[in-house]
Amino acid sequence: MVVVREDEVVQQVRALMPRLPGAAVRDLMNDLEEKHGRGERGQAIRRIVVEELNRRRPNRAQRLFTGLLEPLLVDDEIMLRAPGFTPGLLTRLDMGVMWGYLRKAALADLAREAQTRLDDLCRTDPIERALMSPVALDLRNRMRLAAATHLETTLRNRRGLDDVIEPLSATAFKVAKTRYPTLADKHKLEAPFLRFFADTLANFEVVVSTVDEAVARFGYKVLLTEQLEVQIEGIRAMQSEIGIALPDLLGSRGAIMKGLPTFTLINRLERFDFGGRVVMAFPESPPPEVALTLDVMLCHFGAACRTVAEHLTAATTVGQGEIVPLLLIPDHVRQILDRALGRFSSILRELADVGIFGERGLEARYRYAMTAASSVIVGPVMQLAIERTRAVATDRNGPTDDFDGVCWLLNFTWRWSQELVSLGFAADDLIEFQRTLRREIHNGFQSAVRFDPEDGMAPRLRHLVRLERLMNAMETSISEWFSALSHQLQKVMIWGIDRPIIRGDELQVINAYISLVQDQMTRARHFVAPELAEVIDVYERRLTEGFDVVD
C-alpha cells in the first residue's frame, strides 16, 4: 500500500480547487471551519480554500462599499427601462456606475487603503469574514461619509451638475447596452437619483434598519389571506412607526426616506399588492411618501410596457421575410417577456383596485405606456401570430419547426389582450384578434376530422394534439368543437384508444372526448347510439388492461 504524504494531498487539493464551482468551494470551507480544519493538514487545506475563494472576488474595496446598500439593491432588466427616476430604486448596475465615479472623484485614497487592508485580511480569512472585521467596517464608514459629502457638494453646484450627470448616464447606458443589446434607452442618473443616493448614504444606519424591519414584517406575507381592514391597519401602524423612527428626516426631502421601506418591498420583492394597500390606506390627503408609492407603481408599469415593446419589436423586425421568424426569440427573451407581462398584469389590477383609472392627472402616465406596447402587439406581432397560427393549424403533416414558438407567442398575445379586455381597455382590434385566432384554429380542426382515405389515423390524432396545444395557449380546448356523434372523430378516438402505447398529450384529447360521450349517454334516457357504446366499451377495456402512457 502506497502512503500518500501530506504535501501530496495538499497539492492535489490545490489542483482541484480551480475546477470546483463556487458553491462547492464554500461548502468545503464551511466543513473545514466546523470539523476538519484544526490539524496541520487541515490548516494547509484551509489556506488553499481561502485563497481560491478570495481569488474569485478580487474587487474587495468595491465589495466593501456596495455592501452598504445591499438591502436595497436589485438585479432587474425590466427596471432599466423605467420612464424616469423611480423613488427608492437602486439597481446593481447603477450602483456599480456610482462606485466607478466616486472611486475617482472622492474615494481614491480610501479605496486604495481599503483594497490593501482587505488583501492583507484575505490572506487568512474568507472575504465575507474580512468584510465584517472592525478594520473593514471602519473603512466602509469613512468611505460612506466621504461619498455623501462629495455628492452633497456636487448637488449644490447646480452649474456643474450636468457635467457629472451626462457622463454618468452615458456610462450607465453603455454598460446596460452591453449586457442587454435590445435596450433602446435608459433613464438618466439625474439630480433626484443623486439626491436619493446621497441621502441614503448620509442616513445609512437608520434608513437601512427600517427597511430591514419592513421586509421582515411584510416582505413574504401574502396580504390577500387577511381581511382588508387588517391589512390596512397593519400598514398604517408601519407608516406611523417609520415616522417615529425617522422624525422630520431631511425636511421636505424626507418623503423618499420615509417611503423607502415600502418602495423596497415593491422594487426588490415586487410586492405590488402591498403598494396597492399602502395607497388604499390613505384615501384622502395621503402623506408625500404614500403619494410617491403610486409613482413607484407607475414607473414599474411603464418599464414593463417598454420591455414588451422593445423585445417584441426586435424579434419581429429581425425575422421579417423569413419563414419561421419565431425561432429567433430565444428562451431568455421569452422569460423576460413573461416576467414583464406578469408585472404588467399585477400592477394593472392593483391600479384598478385603488381606483386611479379615469383620474385625468394620472391617465396620461399609464395610458401612454400601455398604448405604446399595445401598438406593437396589435400591429406586427398579432399579424405574425395570425399568419403562423394559420400555417400551423392547417398543416396536417406538422409540426412546423417553429411550433413551440407559435404556441408561446399565441399565449403571450392572448394573455395581454385578456388583461385589457377584462378591465375594459380593449379596442375592437384586440377582440377581433381573438376571434380570428379561434377561427383559424377551428378551420384546422375541421381539416383534422375530415375524412380522407389517404390519411392514416396517426397523423390525424397528432394534428388534433397540436390544435389542442394552440387552444391551450388561449386557455381553452378544442373539446368545445367536439361532437359525440361525429363518425370521423369516433374513428380517430377508437384508433387512438386501442393501442398498447399512448402519448400523454394524446390521452388528454381522448379523455376530453370520452367525457363528452359519457355525458351524452347519461342524458340519453331511451336510446344510446351503438357507436357511442362501442367507444365506451373500447375505453373501459383499455382501462382494465392498463394504458402505457409515455411523454
TIKEMAR-887398 format. One line per 4 residues: their letters; for each residue z, y, x of C-alpha. Coordinates in pm, whole numbers. Last residue first. Layout:
// TIKEMAR-887398
a	Z:Y:X; ... .
//
This chain:
// TIKEMAR-887398
dvvd	-2280:1158:-4431; -2246:794:-4538; -2123:632:-4861; -2113:253:-4894 .
fget	-2051:231:-5266; -1836:-52:-5398; -1936:-368:-5584; -1740:-260:-5890 .
lrre	-1872:94:-5866; -2224:-47:-5828; -2180:-243:-6148; -2046:67:-6323 .
yvdi	-2350:271:-6216; -2603:6:-6317; -2439:-33:-6659; -2416:346:-6705 .
veal	-2788:392:-6636; -2879:100:-6861; -2672:243:-7147; -2860:567:-7110 .
epav	-3195:387:-7131; -3074:192:-7437; -3022:519:-7628; -2686:511:-7799 .
fhra	-2678:539:-8176; -2410:597:-8438; -2147:825:-8288; -2331:995:-8000 .
rtmq	-2078:1242:-7855; -1933:993:-7610; -2281:878:-7505; -2389:1233:-7420 .
dqvl	-2069:1294:-7224; -2124:976:-7025; -2485:1079:-6956; -2382:1426:-6835 .
siya	-2111:1282:-6610; -2366:1035:-6470; -2600:1324:-6382; -2330:1510:-6192 .
nivq	-2229:1185:-6019; -2588:1132:-5901; -2611:1481:-5754; -2286:1439:-5560 .
ledg	-2386:1084:-5461; -2696:1223:-5293; -2485:1466:-5089; -2264:1178:-4977 .
riip	-2551:955:-4873; -2581:618:-5043; -2600:275:-4879; -2644:-61:-5059 .
rdig	-2886:83:-5314; -2883:79:-5697; -2751:430:-5753; -3051:623:-5616 .
wimv	-3304:404:-5795; -3112:445:-6120; -3099:822:-6058; -3471:861:-5987 .
kqlq	-3570:654:-6289; -3331:840:-6519; -3465:1175:-6398; -3820:1068:-6486 .
hsla	-3714:941:-6828; -3539:1268:-6914; -3292:1172:-7191; -2980:1293:-7009 .
sfwe	-3145:1626:-6945; -3037:1802:-6629; -3104:2175:-6593; -2737:2278:-6570 .
sist	-2696:1991:-6320; -2892:2201:-6069; -2559:2346:-5966; -2376:2682:-5937 .
eman	-2208:2893:-5672; -2527:3065:-5554; -2527:2864:-5230; -2453:2563:-5449 .
mlre	-2791:2626:-5614; -2970:2602:-5282; -2767:2295:-5188; -2858:2134:-5520 .
lrvl	-3225:2206:-5456; -3196:2022:-5125; -3036:1724:-5299; -3307:1723:-5565 .
hrlr	-3572:1709:-5291; -3384:1418:-5129; -3398:1237:-5465; -3773:1300:-5495 .
pamg	-3843:1195:-5136; -3654:867:-5191; -3820:781:-5522; -4170:750:-5378 .
depd	-4443:986:-5479; -4798:858:-5530; -4741:780:-5896; -4639:1142:-5964 .
frva	-4384:1205:-6235; -4228:1550:-6247; -3861:1540:-6154; -3895:1726:-5821 .
sqfg	-4158:1970:-5947; -3936:2076:-6236; -3655:2131:-5990; -3877:2342:-5763 .
nhie	-3966:2565:-6055; -3594:2591:-6131; -3531:2700:-5771; -3783:2982:-5803 .
rrlt	-3643:3090:-6142; -3288:3091:-6011; -3389:3315:-5722; -3580:3548:-5953 .
rqfe	-3286:3586:-6193; -3051:3681:-5911; -3299:3933:-5776; -3345:4081:-6124 .
ildd	-2970:4148:-6137; -2984:4316:-5798; -3294:4520:-5893; -3129:4640:-6214 .
aafg	-2854:4814:-6017; -2519:4654:-5958; -2212:4877:-5936; -2029:4744:-6242 .
lsvl	-1741:4579:-6061; -1857:4220:-6114; -2222:4312:-6044; -2134:4464:-5707 .
eqsw	-1934:4164:-5591; -2199:3928:-5730; -2475:4107:-5536; -2296:4058:-5204 .
rwtf	-2204:3697:-5285; -2567:3615:-5371; -2700:3788:-5061; -2471:3580:-4840 .
nllw	-2526:3253:-5024; -2904:3289:-5008; -2883:3388:-4643; -2680:3074:-4563 .
cvgd	-2902:2842:-4765; -3215:2988:-4604; -3064:2949:-4256; -2983:2585:-4325 .
fddt	-3343:2525:-4441; -3501:2698:-4139; -3689:2396:-4011; -3815:2310:-4359 .
pgnr	-3655:2016:-4535; -3890:1908:-4663; -4151:1679:-4826; -4124:1814:-5181 .
dtav	-4163:2173:-5060; -4135:2380:-5379; -3773:2486:-5336; -3805:2553:-4962 .
artr	-4108:2780:-4993; -3971:2966:-5296; -3634:3009:-5126; -3813:3140:-4815 .
eial	-4001:3406:-5009; -3702:3504:-5224; -3465:3537:-4928; -3723:3738:-4733 .
qmvp	-3765:3978:-5021; -3388:3996:-5052; -3353:4086:-4686; -3641:4334:-4666 .
gviv	-3534:4563:-4952; -3231:4488:-5170; -3029:4385:-4866; -3125:4684:-4651 .
ssaa	-3079:4929:-4939; -2748:4762:-5023; -2608:4847:-4680; -2689:5217:-4710 .
tmay	-2582:5225:-5075; -2237:5083:-4996; -2173:5331:-4717; -2289:5626:-4927 .
ryra	-2095:5507:-5232; -1765:5470:-5047; -1747:5817:-4897; -1941:6001:-5168 .
elgr	-1702:5884:-5439; -1389:6014:-5269; -1371:6376:-5387; -1552:6296:-5708 .
egfi	-1299:6040:-5827; -1505:5791:-6029; -1382:5486:-5846; -1041:5567:-5696 .
gvda	-843:5349:-5935; -596:5173:-5709; -721:4837:-5833; -1090:4928:-5782 .
lerl	-1019:5030:-5423; -841:4699:-5372; -1141:4513:-5511; -1384:4691:-5281 .
issf	-1146:4639:-4989; -1144:4261:-5026; -1518:4232:-5092; -1622:4449:-4795 .
rgla	-1379:4265:-4567; -1523:3928:-4672; -1876:4063:-4629; -1793:4184:-4279 .
rdli	-1642:3847:-4188; -1949:3665:-4322; -2171:3900:-4121; -1964:3836:-3808 .
qrvh	-1995:3461:-3859; -2369:3474:-3930; -2417:3668:-3609; -2216:3407:-3414 .
dpil	-2427:3129:-3565; -2761:3270:-3458; -3000:3453:-3695; -3343:3392:-3537 .
llpv	-3393:3070:-3732; -3419:3296:-4035; -3761:3412:-3914; -3929:3080:-4004 .
iegq	-4300:3153:-4045; -4310:3462:-3828; -4459:3796:-3930; -4130:3978:-3934 .
gvtt	-3853:3798:-3747; -3738:4077:-3522; -3712:4317:-3817; -3527:4070:-4040 .
aatl	-3254:3994:-3788; -3208:4350:-3660; -3191:4492:-4012; -2946:4219:-4114 .
heav	-2719:4296:-3820; -2727:4674:-3869; -2684:4679:-4247; -2402:4424:-4261 .
trca	-2212:4592:-3979; -2262:4933:-4139; -2114:4810:-4467; -1812:4659:-4291 .
agfh	-1755:4981:-4095; -1769:5189:-4413; -1511:4968:-4583; -1285:4970:-4278 .
clmv	-1303:5351:-4269; -1236:5361:-4644; -919:5156:-4604; -797:5378:-4320 .
dltl	-863:5690:-4526; -668:5538:-4816; -374:5489:-4581; -408:5854:-4480 .
avep	-290:5960:-4827; 19:5747:-4771; 95:5917:-4437; 49:6260:-4598 .
ppse	311:6199:-4870; 171:6099:-5210; 184:6366:-5482; 148:6124:-5774 .
pfam	54:5756:-5755; 293:5676:-5469; 347:5300:-5473; -19:5241:-5569 .
vvrg	-137:5372:-5231; 108:5142:-5050; 2:4852:-5274; -363:4898:-5174 .
gfdf	-270:4900:-4806; -77:4577:-4851; -376:4410:-5015; -589:4534:-4726 .
relr	-377:4333:-4487; -643:4306:-4218; -384:4194:-3959; -465:4447:-3686 .
nilt	-610:4744:-3871; -435:4697:-4207; -89:4596:-4086; -132:4848:-3805 .
ftpl	-207:5128:-4051; 109:5049:-4246; 327:5059:-3935; 136:5368:-3813 .
gkmi	196:5575:-4124; 494:5759:-3982; 307:5815:-3654; -9:5924:-3836 .
agrs	185:6164:-4058; 381:6307:-3765; 115:6561:-3673; 266:6819:-3912 .
glld	596:6807:-3723; 576:6581:-3418; 845:6348:-3552; 1012:6506:-3852 .
plai	1264:6219:-3856; 1101:5897:-3730; 1358:5627:-3804; 1463:5796:-4130 .
gies	1103:5833:-4248; 1037:5474:-4144; 1329:5361:-4359; 1193:5554:-4657 .
qmar	847:5408:-4614; 997:5060:-4598; 1200:5117:-4915; 889:5241:-5096 .
igei	706:4928:-4985; 982:4698:-5107; 993:4874:-5445; 617:4848:-5486 .
qvel	614:4476:-5409; 900:4406:-5648; 729:4602:-5926; 402:4414:-5863 .
qetl	572:4080:-5915; 558:3856:-5612; 309:3590:-5504; 40:3859:-5469 .
lvky	221:4005:-5173; 143:3713:-4945; 373:3781:-4650; 229:3746:-4302 .
gfra	273:4100:-4177; 531:4228:-4424; 868:4211:-4254; 778:4106:-3901 .
vaed	479:4343:-3901; 697:4627:-4032; 963:4565:-3768; 710:4552:-3484 .
vtsv	555:4880:-3603; 896:5048:-3623; 973:4932:-3266; 633:5052:-3143 .
vvef	692:5404:-3275; 1049:5439:-3150; 969:5321:-2799; 630:5487:-2746 .
nalt	694:5842:-2859; 494:6009:-2579; 245:5722:-2556; 182:5722:-2931 .
daff	149:6099:-2937; -109:6093:-2655; -320:5819:-2816; -311:5986:-3159 .
rlfp	-409:6320:-3004; -691:6154:-2805; -818:5994:-3128; -799:6320:-3322 .
aelk	-976:6502:-3031; -1283:6278:-3027; -1343:5928:-2896; -1687:5931:-3052 .
hkda	-1797:5694:-3326; -2024:5412:-3214; -2396:5375:-3281; -2671:5119:-3322 .
ltpy	-2475:4811:-3218; -2727:4524:-3214; -2661:4456:-2843; -2287:4385:-2888 .
rtka	-2119:4335:-2550; -2341:4570:-2351; -2358:4810:-2645; -1978:4829:-2654 .
vkfa	-1957:4915:-2283; -2227:5182:-2317; -2069:5320:-2635; -1729:5355:-2470 .
tasl	-1882:5515:-2161; -2072:5770:-2369; -1758:5847:-2571; -1552:5910:-2258 .
peiv	-1835:6113:-2101; -1855:6339:-2410; -1482:6367:-2483; -1368:6499:-2145 .
ddlg	-1619:6784:-2104; -1580:6847:-2476; -1212:6923:-2422; -1276:7191:-2157 .
rrnr	-1277:7484:-2396; -997:7342:-2605; -755:7321:-2314; -451:7225:-2520 .
ltte	-584:6872:-2566; -621:6823:-2191; -264:6936:-2123; -132:6690:-2381 .
lhta	-352:6418:-2235; -211:6478:-1887; 149:6474:-2009; 97:6151:-2205 .
aalr	-65:5983:-1903; 216:6090:-1667; 482:5974:-1913; 318:5635:-1961 .
mrnr	254:5584:-1590; 622:5651:-1516; 725:5410:-1790; 497:5140:-1653 .
ldla	632:5188:-1302; 990:5147:-1429; 889:4837:-1625; 724:4690:-1315 .
vpsm	1030:4738:-1094; 1264:4606:-1362; 1053:4287:-1393; 857:4229:-1715 .
lare	512:4249:-1555; 620:4012:-1278; 722:3750:-1533; 385:3754:-1706 .
ipdt	214:3771:-1365; 351:3439:-1251; 618:3472:-980; 631:3424:-602 .
rcld	327:3602:-461; 292:3788:-790; 578:4021:-702; 393:4150:-395 .
dlrt	68:4200:-588; 273:4377:-856; 407:4625:-604; 63:4695:-462 .
qaer	-106:4729:-803; 171:4955:-932; 155:5179:-626; -222:5208:-653 .
alda	-196:5287:-1026; 80:5542:-962; -133:5723:-704; -445:5735:-924 .
laak	-265:5788:-1253; -384:6124:-1386; -762:6167:-1382; -884:5850:-1214 .
rlyg	-653:5597:-1379; -659:5805:-1697; -1036:5764:-1747; -1053:5392:-1671 .
wmvg	-740:5333:-1881; -894:5522:-2174; -1208:5305:-2153; -999:4989:-2152 .
mdlr	-804:5108:-2455; -1131:5185:-2631; -1250:4826:-2575; -913:4682:-2670 .
tllg	-942:4862:-3003; -686:5121:-3112; -686:5209:-3480; -389:5409:-3608 .
ptfg	-595:5651:-3815; -965:5556:-3810; -1170:5826:-3639; -1526:5816:-3766 .
parl	-1784:5602:-3950; -1630:5279:-3816; -1896:5072:-3637; -1665:4961:-3355 .
mied	-1449:4849:-3646; -1671:4547:-3711; -1650:4423:-3353; -1274:4389:-3383 .
dvll	-1044:4297:-3099; -726:4483:-3194; -448:4654:-3000; -144:4799:-3176 .
pell	134:4563:-3064; -21:4562:-2712; 40:4935:-2669; 245:4925:-2351 .
gtfl	63:4615:-2228; -230:4845:-2150; -35:4997:-1860; 88:4677:-1696 .
rqar	-241:4497:-1749; -424:4788:-1585; -191:4774:-1285; -247:4400:-1263 .
nprr	-624:4384:-1256; -634:4047:-1071; -582:3803:-1356; -745:3472:-1258 .
rnle	-581:3479:-916; -242:3513:-1085; -255:3173:-1248; -400:3011:-937 .
evvi	-137:3156:-704; 142:3060:-944; 4:2704:-955; -12:2686:-576 .
rria	342:2822:-537; 467:2571:-796; 306:2286:-602; 498:2382:-289 .
qgre	820:2423:-488; 777:2082:-648; 713:1922:-308; 1030:2072:-169 .
grgh	1234:1979:-475; 1323:2205:-767; 995:2249:-954; 985:1932:-1158 .
keel	1164:1986:-1483; 1157:2317:-1670; 974:2552:-1436; 731:2281:-1323 .
dnml	652:2192:-1683; 598:2556:-1773; 360:2600:-1481; 170:2284:-1577 .
drva	130:2418:-1930; 4:2748:-1790; -252:2567:-1573; -366:2359:-1871 .
agpl	-411:2672:-2085; -617:2840:-1813; -867:2558:-1790; -842:2334:-1482 .
rpml	-1116:2322:-1217; -965:2593:-996; -634:2398:-980; -766:2058:-867 .
arvq	-828:2141:-500; -480:2291:-465; -326:1988:-637; -504:1754:-398 .
qvve	-386:1962:-102; -27:1940:-230; -56:1565:-260; -196:1547:95 .
derv	92:1763:226; 339:1524:63; 205:1220:243; 34:950:44 .
vvm	170:603:130; -103:339:137; 0:0:0 .
//
